[in-house]
Amino acid sequence: MDSQKELNFLKALYDTMYGILTYSPSELGGIIDKETSLMHLVPLGMGINPKDFENMKSPTNPEGNAGSSENFSRFVNAIPKISAKYERTLENVENIYGQMMLANVVQDESPSPAEIEEYNNALKVLWVNRDENIKTKRYQAYQKSEDAYLYAVAAFNSLFLLLDMTKPEDKEKWDREKGKLEIVLKRARDDFKGIFEDVENALYTVKTKQNKALSEIIAKDKTLWDETFVDSVVDPDYKFHYCYANPSNWYAPDATGFTSVTISSENHDDVNSTRFTDLGGGTDFTAGLWVVDLNVDGETKREHRHVGAEKINITVNYAIVTIERPWLDYSLFRFTGWEVYPPYEKGQISGGDLKTSIEKNSLMPLIPQSFIIVRDISITGEWTEEDKVLIEKSINGGGGVSFLGFGSFGISGDKKETHEEFHSEFVNGTIKTNGLQVLAWISKIVPFCPSQQ
């Protein structure tokens, strides 16, 4: 492949996953809102060691492993750069939100008695104890039905968006499969839409209204922030806040909820998102999709190589993991009557949109809200001899190759910058990668704040 074909293939991977997340096959919407979210593709994969997250704490597992929960909280709180590729900044969500807890109210906003009553009634629908993140059974049932619907959307999109209806074989496959997928989607939709109108109304009320004056809300948020600090198990001088995952056993080999998708270098581009190119998604791979670490005279040297194969197919099983931060009140971002001292300029936390945040060099324009994990990765290509030699050397530990990556996937060896380990087999022309990797992160765009100088 030449460099342009390689970048097109990487863009097809981004657009495919972005399309699966954002395309809506019904009036209920997609998995994420593309207007308020940004997806970041991880270069060279992010290897996951399940032992790091084993038996994490959760609202339903309060006696879980504290060390695993600390690992997860550190893992998800880095603020990413505004880019289509995943890069961490030096800031994290806890630090910036902690600064917001020093906010001063300069223009109080008070609700009417009717709004207070409506808001409090909404809380009763959703929470047994909001501070401890204990949800009502009704809200839990809603989330379970929502998960089933989103899983059905992912399965539908994973097939529909990847077929070229101008090809007889693809049209035949769609005609064969669509009935089954549409039945599953309709059933999940019917189990979700309308049945939980009380929960949906309550969620909207909590999102758009308030039951206290802004000064009271900030005071309550500060109390929650202070009371939910926990001690680190590895650093006696460090305190932090737990973050939770849904599903909580996402790291486990027997975790469910995965959907299969295949991306081909010959894929047509129905999604055609410009975000990948506009936000520098392929800048790391202009010199080639193969990334090779070589041990030379005791030092590690990294180089890129172009892929010899002209046709490549990648098949993965993927799932989406949602991040919960019960100590973070997202509604605070939409209020306009607060400032932070020492003074932040207007929009210094977030510019409200990507362009403005870049211009203002905002500190927290994005908050990671979920990530895509993949397993059972198979990469098949019409490999050249040079490709085959490189693959076999990396897997067998020969030729001084200490790490091999392919675009957004780690293949084998030890990634020097993070010490993540990757293991694969090469069987009949197919690279079969073992274990779990993070393929992409999805961030929520933070509203403009602070709005006061």
N, C-alpha and C positions, 0 to 999 in steps of 0.2 A: 504494500500500500504506500502511496505517497502521503505526505503530511496532511494534505487537505482531506483525503479520504479517511485518514485516522481521526482527524478532528470531527468530521461529519459523523463518524461512528460514535464518538464520545457524545456528541450533541444528540444523536438519536437515542442514546441511553438516557440522557437527561430528560429529553422531551417525552420519551415513553413513560418514565416514572412520574414526571410532572403531569402528564395527561391523565394517567391512572388516578392521581390524587385529586385533580381539579375537574375532570369531565363529569357532567351530571346527566345520567340516563333517565332521571325523573325530576319532578318539580321540587324534590327535597334537597337538591344540591349535591355537590361532590363531597369528597372526604375532607378537603380543606378549601378555604376561600382564597382564590388566587389573587384577589385584590388586596388582601391583608396578610399574605404569607409569602415567604421566600424559601425555595429549596436550595440546599447546598450539596453538591456532589462531593464525596470524600475522595481525594486522590490516593491511590494505592491501597484502598480499603482500610478499615479500622478493625483490627483483630480483637475479638472478645474472649477473655478467659472466664468461663462460667463460674469458677471458684471465687472470683472477685465479687460476685453479686449473689452468691448462694444464700437462700433463705432470708432475703431482704425483709425489713420491716414494712408494714403497710397498715392502713386503718383496720384491716381484718386480720392482720398478723402482728399485733403490737409487741409480741415477744420475739420477733425475728432477730437476726444477727445484726448487731450495731455496726460492726466493721463493714459488712457488705452494704449497709445503708449509707454509711459515710462515703464509701467508694462511689456509689451511684450518685450521691448528691454532688460530689466533686466533678464527676463525669459529665453531668448535664448542665452545669451552671456557667460554663465559659460563654462569654458573649462572642458570637461569630462576627467576622467582618462582613460588610455588604458585598457579597461576591457569590457567583454561582458555584464556586468551589468552596469547600469547607476549610476555613482558616480561623483559628482562635485569636482573639485579641488578648491583651493582658488584663482586661476587665472581666468581672463576673457579675452575674445577676444579683447575688447576695450583697456584694459590696455597694453597688449603685442603689439598690432598693434600700439598703441600710442608711445611705445618705438621705434618701427621700423621707425616712422616718424622723429626720431632723427638720422637716418642713415647718414653715410658719404659715398660718392662714392670714392672708391680707384682705380677702374678700369672702366673707362667709356665705354659704349657700344653704338655706334652710328649706325643708320640705313642708308642705301643708299637712294638716292632721289627716286628711284623706289619703295622701301619699304614704304617710307613716303606717297607717292601718293596712293599706294594700301591700306594702313592702313586708311588714311583719307576718301577714298571712302567707305571703309567698315563701318566706323562710320556713314556716311550719310545713309547707308541702315538701320542701327539699331536704331539710336537715333535722336530725335528732339533736345533734350538737355540732354546730358549724365550726367552732374553734378547734374541736378535735377531729374534724373531717368525718363525722359519723352521719351518713346519709339515711334518709327514710327508706323503707323497703320499696315504696313507690318510685322514688328517684333511682334506686338501684335497678329496679325492673326496667325503667326507661333507658338507663345506660346500657343494660344488657341487650335490649331491643335495638338500640342505636348501633351497638357494636355489630350485631347480626346484619343490620342493613348496610353498614359501611363495608363489611366483609363481602356482601353480595355485590355491591358497587365495584369493589376491587376486582372480583372475579369476572364480572361483566366487562369492565374496561380493559382488563388484561388480555381478553380475546378480541373484543370489538376494535380496539384502537390499533391492533397490530396486523389486521388482515387487509389485504389489497383486493377489493371487490372486482377489480379488472382482471384478476387472475381466476380462472375457473376453479382451481383447487381450493383457493381461499374462500370463494363464494360457496362452494360445496360444503366446506367445513363450517362456515357460518350458518348455512341453512340447516345443517345437522345439529349444531350445538345451541343455536339461539333460543329455541323453544324451551329447553331445560333451564338455561340461564335466566330467561325472562320470567319463568314460573317462580324460580327461587327469589329473584329480585322483587317481583310483585308480592310474594308472600311476606318477605321481610319488610317491604314498604307498608303493606296493610297492617302488619303487627306493630308498626311504629307510628304511622301517620294517623292522627286523630284520636287514637286510643289514650294518648298521654297529653291531651290538650291542657290539663291542669298543670302538669310539670312544665310544658313549654311556655305557658303563660307566666308561671312563676319565675322561670329562668329569664324571660324577657324583662319582667319587673325588676328583678335583682340587678340585671345588667344596665337598665336605663334609669332607674329611680333610686331613691335613698330614703332611709327612715330616721336619719339624724342630720343635724347640721354638719357641714364639712368639718368644722373644728372637732366635733364629737367623733366623726368617722376616723379622722387622723389620730385622735387620742386612742380610740379603740384599736386601730391598726398598730400603733406603737406598743400598746399593751400586749397584743397578740405576738408581735415581733419579739418582745423581751421575754415573754413566757415560753416561747417555743425554741429558744436556744438549747442546744445539747452539747455535751462535752465530747471532744474528739477522743477516740480510743488509741490514737497514735501520737497525738501531740497535746500534752496537758495544758498548753497555753492557748489552744485553739478551740473556739466554739463555732457552731454552724447550725443550719436548719435542715431537717430531713426533707428530701424530695421523694416522691413515690412514683412507681411505674404502673401503667395499665397496658397489658396484663402484667401482673407482678412476677410471674415466672418466665418472662420473655427470654431469659438467658439459657433455660434448660433444654437439653437435647430432646425432651418429649413435649416441649411447648407446642400448642396447637394454634390455629388461625393463620397458617401460611398459605399463600397463593402462588402458583407457578406462572412465570412469564418468560418468554423467549424474545431476545433482541437480536436482530440480524443486521449485518452490514449492508444488506440489500433492502432493509425496511424502507417503505415509503414514509413520508413525514406528514402525518395528518395534524399533529399538534403545532409544529412550527413555531415554538416559542422563541422570542428574540432574547430572552433573559440570559440564556447560556452564553451567547456571544457578547451581548451588551455588558455583562458583568464578569467577563474574564474567565469563563468556565474552562477553556482549553489552554490557557497560557502555560501550564506546566508541561504540556505534551507536544509542543510544536516540533520538538526534535525526535519524537517517536513515542509510541504507546508502551513499548517495552522499557522498563526501568530496571537497571542492573546495578547492584552493589558488588564491586570486586575488591578482594583483599590483595593489596599490592604493597609489598615491603612493610607489612604490619599496619598499614593504614587502609581505610575504606574509601574507595573512589566510586562515585556514582556517575553513571552515564545512561543516556537514552539511545534506543535503537529503534529503527522503523520496523514494522511488522512485515514479513515477506508475504504472508498469506493475503490473497485478495478478497476472500470470503470468510467471514467469521460469524458464528452463532454463539450467543451466551444464554444459558438457561439458569434461572435461579428460583428458589422459593423465598418469597419475601413476606414480611409482616411489619405492621406499623405499631410502634410503642409510644404511648402518650405519657407526657411528663406532668405530674401534679405537684403544685407547690402550695400547700394549704396556708402557709404563712404570708403569701403574697396576695394583696388585694388589687386585682387588675383594674377594678373600677376607679381606683385613685387616679389613674392616668388621664381619665376623661374630664376630671374636674379642673377648673381654670383658676381657682382662687388661692393657690398656694405657691410659695417660693421656698427655695432652699438656701440657707446661709451656713457657711460661706457661699457667696452668691454664684449660682449658675446663671449663665446667660439664657435668654429665651431659646428653647429648642436644643439646649446643650445635652439634655438627657436623650431626647429624640426629636427629630425634625418632622415626624409624622408621616413622611414618605421617604423613599430611598434617596431620591435626588437631593432633597433638602438636608437630609441627615449627612450625606457625603459632603455637601457644601459647608455645613456647620461642624463637621467632625464630631458628631454626637457620640456620647459615651455608651448609650444603651438603645440604639435604634431598633434592635431585634432581641427577642427572648426566645430561646429554643423551646418549642412546644411538643415536638415529637421527633422520632428518628426511624429510619427504615433499616431493618436488619435482614440479612440474606444468609441462606445456607444452601447446601446441596448445589453448589456452583459448578456448572459444566461449561467449558469453553472449547468449542470445536472449530477447527479451521483447516483450510487447504494449505497446511504448513509447508514452508520450504525446508530444505535440509538445514539451513542456518537456524531457522526457528526451532526445529526439533532438537538440534544440538544444544541450544541455549536452554530449552525447557528441561531436557534430561540432565544437563549439568547442574542446574539449580536444584532439581528435585533430589538428585543423587549426591549432591555436595561436592561436585567436581569442578575443575577449572577455576578455582578461586572465587566462584559465585557465592556470595553470602546472603543475597536477597534478590528475589525477582518479583516485580509487580507488572500488572498489565492494566493500564488505564486506572479505573476505580477499584481494582481488585488486587489484593495481595495473593501471590501464588505460593511462594516457598521462602524459607529462611527467616532471618531476624532483621526487622526493620530498624536501622541504626538509631533513628531519632526518637523512637518510642519503645524500642525493644519488644514490639509485638511479634509473636511467632506465627508463621503460616506454614501449612503442610498440604501437599497435593500429591496426586498420582497422575501418571500419564499413560492412558490405556487406549490403545487403538486410535490414536490421533486426538483423543479428548483429554483435556486437563480437568481433573476432578478434584476440587478443593474441599478439604475437610474443615469443619468448624463453622463458627458464626462470625460474620463481619457486619459492620455498619456501612451501608452503601451511601446514605444521605441523611442530612438533618433538615428539619422543617422549622422555620422560625416565624413567630408572629411579629408583624410590624407594630411597634409601639406608637400610640398616638402622640401628637405634638405636646411636649412638656419639657420644662415648666413653661407655662404661658405667661407667668409673671416674671418681671426682671428681678 
